[in-house]
Amino acid sequence: MQSNPKMASLPDFRDFALKTMSLTQFTTLDAGAGAQHVKQLNEEDFVKIRLKHRGMANLKYFKGTETAILGHKVAYPIGLGTMPRQGQYHIDGEVAAAEGAKEAGVVYTIDAARASKPLQEILEASQGGLKLLRLCPYMSAESKTQALKLAATHKDIIGIVLDFNHNAKIDSLGTNIKANIPTAQWRLGDIQSIKEATKKPVIAQGILCAEDASTVTLSGADAIWVSNSGGRTLDATPSAISVLKGITQAAKRANPTVEVYVDGGVRRGIDVAKCVALGATMCFVGRPVAWALHYGGKEGVYYMVGTIGDEFRTAMILTDSMDVSKVTEARVIHQRPDNFAKL
């Protein structure tokens, strides 16, 4: 990593990956479903949201970027989300990513179905770092049972993620990436049964509408995760950020204590600030995990998190948000139909 160029932002990590990965590897990582409209919207819709600049912030009262997820303290409202088969980006794969996340003080998501390293190895290498364990409905009964037993007994696993997404055909790859996997889906009853079996919180991932947010929350989900799988689901959904506020409101009506997570197009610290302002407890990044691993393994992941974390800190200061709880919709400028800002 020492010989690699310095990175000023997450897009720099992407540019490095574009220049140094094979074309096939980069295209597979970067592609979205269909014509990639949703993947593009995930990033473009952040630009439409403006933040209110406050020029008289007193740093004497700045309390930092720390927050909490499921009752556990983290350095930022930023987490490392789902990214399958991380061993293709660095020899140490998920082990390196989990270690980098631990060092950076953020939560790391282990993909139990598609990890390139054994779950136990990942956990042992990054002992003490917070983890979410993501399960997919198409896992074998034996794999699910083993994963749930591990989740129930390992203190670093603070929550179970149930993925309600289904990936779609990716035109640029000419394939359906789940074509050989039997059709399967979680049932609402699985939320409560898994909570009872593991005594751990359950997060429902892949929520994109208010109806589903209300349903899974009333069914016992401790958190909902707004996600269109990085633009790899139906190529006609809204961007994650555009539905975040409405979904948060629906979920909070069902259960005021439910947490809301989001991923999809988060590339800068100001994106994190916008997500938090519109109701997110935690923002997750996916593809940047692969870029950072490719850039420098464990150190690359730590560097990437620090980069977006520093940007978030700056956004907090420039909006006069002295702690994360002050990053609210009051910091958002809503555009009027005539395109003039409502201040």
C-alpha positions as CSV (number, residue, x, y, z in Angstrom):
1,M,0.0,0.0,0.0
2,Q,2.9,2.4,0.7
3,S,3.7,2.7,-3.0
4,N,0.0,3.3,-4.0
5,P,-1.1,6.9,-4.7
6,K,-2.9,8.9,-1.9
7,M,-6.6,8.9,-2.0
8,A,-8.6,12.1,-1.4
9,S,-12.1,10.5,-1.6
10,L,-13.9,7.2,-2.2
11,P,-14.2,8.0,-6.0
12,D,-10.4,8.0,-6.0
13,F,-10.5,4.4,-4.7
14,R,-12.8,3.5,-7.5
15,D,-10.5,5.2,-10.1
16,F,-7.6,3.2,-8.8
17,A,-9.6,0.0,-9.1
18,L,-10.6,0.9,-12.6
19,K,-7.0,1.4,-13.6
20,T,-5.5,-1.7,-11.9
21,M,-8.2,-4.4,-11.9
22,S,-8.8,-6.6,-14.9
23,L,-11.6,-5.3,-17.1
24,T,-13.7,-8.4,-16.3
25,Q,-13.2,-8.1,-12.6
26,F,-14.0,-4.4,-12.5
27,T,-17.1,-4.7,-14.8
28,T,-18.5,-7.5,-12.6
29,L,-18.0,-5.4,-9.5
30,D,-19.3,-2.2,-10.9
31,A,-22.3,-3.3,-13.0
32,G,-25.9,-2.7,-12.1
33,A,-29.1,-4.5,-13.2
34,G,-30.6,-3.9,-16.6
35,A,-29.6,-0.6,-18.2
36,Q,-28.1,0.5,-14.8
37,H,-30.6,3.3,-14.3
38,V,-31.1,2.6,-10.6
39,K,-27.4,2.3,-10.0
40,Q,-26.9,5.7,-11.5
41,L,-29.8,7.2,-9.6
42,N,-28.4,5.9,-6.3
43,E,-25.5,8.4,-6.6
44,E,-27.2,11.1,-8.7
45,D,-30.1,11.7,-6.3
46,F,-27.7,12.6,-3.5
47,V,-26.7,15.7,-5.5
48,K,-30.3,16.9,-5.5
49,I,-30.3,17.2,-1.7
50,R,-28.7,20.3,-0.4
51,L,-27.4,21.0,3.2
52,K,-27.7,24.3,5.1
53,H,-24.3,25.8,5.7
54,R,-23.9,27.4,9.1
55,G,-20.9,29.6,9.4
56,M,-20.8,30.3,13.1
57,A,-20.3,26.9,14.6
58,N,-18.3,26.9,17.8
59,L,-16.0,23.9,17.8
60,K,-15.7,24.2,21.6
61,Y,-19.0,22.3,21.7
62,F,-18.2,19.7,19.1
63,K,-18.7,16.2,20.6
64,G,-17.5,14.1,17.7
65,T,-18.8,11.7,15.1
66,E,-19.5,8.8,17.5
67,T,-22.9,7.1,17.5
68,A,-24.4,3.7,18.3
69,I,-25.9,0.7,16.4
70,L,-28.1,-1.7,18.3
71,G,-26.8,-0.3,21.6
72,H,-23.1,-0.6,20.6
73,K,-20.8,2.4,20.2
74,V,-19.2,3.1,16.8
75,A,-16.8,5.8,15.5
76,Y,-19.2,7.0,12.8
77,P,-22.7,6.2,11.5
78,I,-20.9,4.3,8.7
79,G,-20.7,0.6,8.3
80,L,-19.2,-1.9,5.8
81,G,-22.1,-3.6,4.1
82,T,-22.6,-6.7,2.0
83,M,-19.9,-7.5,-0.6
84,P,-19.6,-11.2,-1.6
85,R,-16.4,-13.2,-2.2
86,Q,-14.0,-10.5,-1.0
87,G,-11.1,-12.9,-1.5
88,Q,-11.1,-11.9,-5.2
89,Y,-10.0,-8.4,-4.3
90,H,-7.3,-9.3,-1.7
91,I,-5.7,-12.5,-0.6
92,D,-7.0,-12.0,3.0
93,G,-10.5,-11.1,1.8
94,E,-13.1,-10.8,4.6
95,V,-10.4,-11.3,7.2
96,A,-8.6,-8.1,6.1
97,A,-11.9,-6.2,5.7
98,A,-13.1,-7.2,9.2
99,E,-9.7,-6.2,10.7
100,G,-9.8,-2.9,9.0
101,A,-13.3,-2.2,10.2
102,K,-12.4,-3.1,13.7
103,E,-9.4,-0.7,13.6
104,A,-11.6,2.0,12.2
105,G,-14.2,1.5,14.9
106,V,-17.1,0.6,12.6
107,V,-19.4,-2.4,12.1
108,Y,-18.7,-5.0,9.5
109,T,-21.2,-7.2,7.7
110,I,-20.3,-10.8,7.1
111,D,-22.0,-12.5,4.2
112,A,-22.5,-16.0,5.5
113,A,-23.7,-17.4,2.2
114,R,-20.9,-15.9,0.0
115,A,-17.8,-15.3,2.1
116,S,-14.5,-16.5,0.7
117,K,-13.2,-17.2,4.2
118,P,-14.6,-19.4,6.9
119,L,-16.9,-17.5,9.3
120,Q,-14.9,-18.7,12.3
121,E,-11.6,-17.4,10.8
122,I,-13.1,-14.0,10.1
123,L,-14.4,-13.7,13.7
124,E,-11.2,-14.9,15.3
125,A,-9.0,-12.6,13.3
126,S,-11.0,-9.5,14.2
127,Q,-12.0,-10.4,17.7
128,G,-13.7,-7.5,19.5
129,G,-14.9,-5.8,16.3
130,L,-18.7,-5.4,15.8
131,K,-20.3,-7.7,13.2
132,L,-23.6,-8.2,11.5
133,L,-24.2,-11.6,10.1
134,R,-26.1,-11.6,6.8
135,L,-28.1,-14.7,5.9
136,C,-29.7,-15.5,2.5
137,P,-32.9,-17.7,2.1
138,Y,-31.3,-20.0,-0.4
139,M,-28.6,-21.2,2.0
140,S,-28.8,-24.9,2.8
141,A,-30.6,-25.9,6.1
142,E,-27.2,-27.1,7.5
143,S,-25.5,-23.8,6.6
144,K,-28.3,-21.8,8.2
145,T,-28.2,-23.9,11.4
146,Q,-24.4,-23.5,11.7
147,A,-24.6,-19.8,11.1
148,L,-27.4,-19.3,13.6
149,K,-25.5,-21.3,16.3
150,L,-22.5,-19.1,15.7
151,A,-24.5,-16.0,15.9
152,A,-26.2,-17.1,19.2
153,T,-22.9,-17.8,20.9
154,H,-20.4,-15.2,19.5
155,K,-20.5,-11.8,21.3
156,D,-19.1,-9.9,18.3
157,I,-22.2,-10.7,16.2
158,I,-24.6,-8.0,17.3
159,G,-27.4,-8.6,14.8
160,I,-28.7,-11.0,12.1
161,V,-29.5,-9.5,8.6
162,L,-32.2,-11.2,6.6
163,D,-31.9,-10.3,2.9
164,F,-35.3,-9.8,1.3
165,N,-33.7,-8.7,-2.0
166,H,-33.5,-10.6,-5.3
167,N,-30.9,-9.7,-7.8
168,A,-31.8,-9.3,-11.5
169,K,-30.3,-9.7,-14.9
170,I,-27.2,-7.5,-15.5
171,D,-27.1,-6.6,-19.2
172,S,-23.4,-5.7,-19.2
173,L,-22.6,-9.2,-18.0
174,G,-25.2,-11.0,-20.0
175,T,-26.3,-13.0,-17.1
176,N,-28.7,-13.4,-14.1
177,I,-26.3,-13.7,-11.2
178,K,-28.6,-16.0,-9.3
179,A,-29.7,-18.1,-12.2
180,N,-28.5,-21.3,-10.7
181,I,-30.0,-20.7,-7.3
182,P,-33.4,-22.1,-6.4
183,T,-36.1,-19.6,-5.8
184,A,-36.4,-18.8,-2.1
185,Q,-37.6,-16.1,0.2
186,W,-37.7,-15.3,3.8
187,R,-41.1,-15.4,5.5
188,L,-42.3,-12.9,8.0
189,G,-42.4,-15.5,10.7
190,D,-38.6,-16.1,10.3
191,I,-37.9,-12.7,11.9
192,Q,-39.4,-13.7,15.2
193,S,-38.2,-17.3,15.1
194,I,-34.6,-16.3,14.4
195,K,-34.7,-13.7,17.2
196,E,-35.9,-16.4,19.6
197,A,-33.3,-18.9,18.5
198,T,-30.3,-16.5,18.7
199,K,-31.4,-13.9,21.3
200,K,-30.0,-11.3,18.8
201,P,-31.7,-8.4,17.0
202,V,-32.9,-9.0,13.5
203,I,-32.5,-6.6,10.6
204,A,-34.7,-6.8,7.5
205,Q,-32.6,-5.8,4.4
206,G,-33.9,-4.8,1.0
207,I,-36.8,-2.6,2.1
208,L,-37.8,-0.1,-0.5
209,C,-41.4,1.0,0.3
210,A,-43.4,2.1,3.3
211,E,-45.7,-0.9,3.2
212,D,-42.9,-3.3,3.6
213,A,-41.2,-1.2,6.3
214,S,-44.4,-1.3,8.4
215,T,-44.9,-5.0,7.8
216,V,-41.5,-6.2,8.8
217,T,-41.4,-3.8,11.8
218,L,-44.7,-5.0,13.1
219,S,-43.4,-8.6,12.5
220,G,-40.6,-7.9,15.0
221,A,-37.6,-6.5,13.0
222,D,-35.4,-4.5,15.3
223,A,-34.0,-2.5,12.3
224,I,-34.8,-2.1,8.6
225,W,-32.2,-1.7,5.9
226,V,-33.2,0.4,2.9
227,S,-31.4,-1.1,-0.1
228,N,-31.8,-1.9,-3.7
229,S,-28.7,-4.1,-3.6
230,G,-26.5,-1.3,-5.1
231,G,-28.8,-1.1,-8.2
232,R,-28.8,-4.9,-8.8
233,T,-32.5,-5.5,-8.2
234,L,-35.4,-4.3,-10.3
235,D,-34.0,-1.6,-12.6
236,A,-37.1,0.5,-12.1
237,T,-37.0,1.1,-8.3
238,P,-36.4,4.6,-6.8
239,S,-32.9,5.3,-5.4
240,A,-32.4,4.4,-1.8
241,I,-31.9,8.0,-0.6
242,S,-35.1,9.2,-2.3
243,V,-37.3,6.8,-0.3
244,L,-35.4,6.9,3.0
245,K,-37.5,9.6,4.7
246,G,-40.8,8.0,3.8
247,I,-39.7,4.5,4.9
248,T,-38.3,5.9,8.2
249,Q,-41.6,7.6,9.0
250,A,-43.5,4.4,8.2
251,A,-41.2,2.3,10.3
252,K,-41.2,4.7,13.3
253,R,-45.0,4.8,13.3
254,A,-45.0,1.0,13.7
255,N,-42.2,1.1,16.3
256,P,-40.6,4.3,17.4
257,T,-37.5,2.5,18.6
258,V,-36.7,0.7,15.3
259,E,-33.4,1.6,13.7
260,V,-33.1,2.4,10.0
261,Y,-30.0,1.6,7.9
262,V,-29.4,2.5,4.2
263,D,-27.0,1.7,1.4
264,G,-26.8,2.6,-2.2
265,G,-24.6,5.3,-3.7
266,V,-23.0,6.5,-0.5
267,R,-19.7,7.8,-1.7
268,R,-18.9,10.9,0.4
269,G,-19.2,12.1,4.0
270,I,-21.8,14.6,2.9
271,D,-23.9,11.7,1.6
272,V,-23.7,10.2,5.1
273,A,-24.9,13.5,6.6
274,K,-27.8,13.6,4.2
275,C,-28.8,10.0,5.1
276,V,-28.6,10.7,8.8
277,A,-30.6,14.0,8.4
278,L,-33.4,12.1,6.6
279,G,-33.6,9.4,9.3
280,A,-30.9,6.8,8.9
281,T,-29.2,5.4,12.0
282,M,-26.4,3.9,9.9
283,C,-25.1,4.2,6.4
284,F,-23.4,1.3,4.7
285,V,-21.0,1.1,1.8
286,G,-20.6,-1.9,-0.4
287,R,-18.5,-1.6,-3.5
288,P,-16.0,0.8,-1.7
289,V,-15.1,-2.2,0.5
290,A,-13.9,-4.1,-2.6
291,W,-12.0,-1.0,-3.9
292,A,-10.3,-0.5,-0.5
293,L,-9.3,-4.2,-0.3
294,H,-7.9,-4.0,-3.7
295,Y,-6.0,-0.8,-2.8
296,G,-4.4,-2.1,0.3
297,G,-6.1,-4.9,2.2
298,K,-6.7,-4.2,5.9
299,E,-4.9,-0.9,5.7
300,G,-6.8,0.1,2.6
301,V,-10.1,-0.5,4.4
302,Y,-9.0,1.5,7.4
303,Y,-7.9,4.3,5.1
304,M,-11.2,4.3,3.2
305,V,-13.3,4.5,6.3
306,G,-11.2,7.3,7.7
307,T,-11.5,9.2,4.4
308,I,-15.3,9.2,4.4
309,G,-15.4,9.6,8.2
310,D,-13.3,12.8,8.0
311,E,-15.7,14.1,5.3
312,F,-18.6,13.4,7.6
313,R,-17.0,15.2,10.4
314,T,-16.5,18.3,8.2
315,A,-20.1,18.1,7.1
316,M,-21.2,18.1,10.7
317,I,-19.1,21.1,11.6
318,L,-20.2,23.1,8.5
319,T,-23.8,22.5,9.3
320,D,-23.4,23.4,13.0
321,S,-24.2,19.9,14.1
322,M,-22.2,19.5,17.3
323,D,-23.1,15.8,17.7
324,V,-24.7,13.2,15.5
325,S,-28.1,13.6,17.1
326,K,-28.1,17.2,15.8
327,V,-27.9,16.0,12.1
328,T,-31.6,16.3,11.4
329,E,-33.8,17.4,8.6
330,A,-33.4,20.9,9.9
331,R,-30.0,20.8,8.1
332,V,-31.6,19.9,4.7
333,I,-32.6,22.6,2.2
334,H,-35.7,21.5,0.3
335,Q,-35.9,22.7,-3.3
336,R,-39.1,24.4,-4.4
337,P,-40.7,23.5,-7.8
338,D,-39.2,26.7,-9.3
339,N,-35.8,25.3,-8.2
340,F,-35.2,28.1,-5.7
341,A,-34.3,26.9,-2.2
342,K,-36.7,27.1,0.7
343,L,-34.5,28.4,3.5
